[in-house]
Amino acid sequence: MVYYSKKNKPPSKSFEKLADAELEFKLKDKSLDKKTKAQIESEIDTRRRKKANLSLKKENAAFFTCSTCGEVIKSKAKSCSSCDSPRALCAICQAALSPDDTIVRTPCCQSYAHKEHILNWLSAKGYCPNCLQKIKENDLVSIIFIDYTSSE
């Protein structure tokens, strides 16, 4: 547990939102090199994990995010709370993805799929079902649903 004094106060919610918005704005800069872009994406992901009060147990894991706006989608939500886009479907079977499923994301085009389905697909074809780029099984990113209630 962290104790704060008057000098050492936790950042306010409005300050955190401003910092998040600044990172999102920086990420849109087309002049960024790949390394800087990866660092910013990592920082955004870390902030999202802290907001959810959830730590990733695997290095190669990420949250289930909206394919339109990139916002983290909560486990019980049928659509994105920011842009109202429907939840992504499995790239193989086109069924809805639920928190009970084991879900992965492709590294090339960020498509979501049931792990079992994409592994079968890759063993037969060897490329992404959406963008057709060659990918390997260990390139897939495990997806974690956020299961919390927030009072934002």
Steps between C-alpha positions, in 0.01 A plus 500: 500500500630846412448790741496853367599817678394850397813529285470150356138488376376249246432650158144616447273317254491803271882510494511128415249547217704791365819290509320214322368737233849643450643152445223414253572827315875426486428154364324653198818689400608345169862613541557266798750221456395141582690490831338819635157385380548166679601681821188719488277198430662322795436800726136517389460127567660538846264786586199295388617210719535732798154645441358150495699410810611191315847379417577283202645166595655432159742724315324430172149605603273799442152624578202450272468835325261660254621456143362844409623732777743283701315542832509203741170307494371364830406132518122552530473777239332412170660802331765766554404762758685774307390456140217244533664261250395137546743255660737329252421155363728199458691539172449129426147402609345851515346423841491754782799492735417462867709525820464123546684435172875482457564785258811609311581796275709486183810722501458614140149647479382471861219253412348300785430126493431205725841349578402148393362626168803712408744223598317256270499763225872574538597133499312456171569834328781688682363849440255745658137431399433873470801668337678187365840583652712207617490461878618241750321360803736671746428840336138489623409726793283358781200719580371583847153636563461761771245389755446799730256775564628852475355825628645730235 
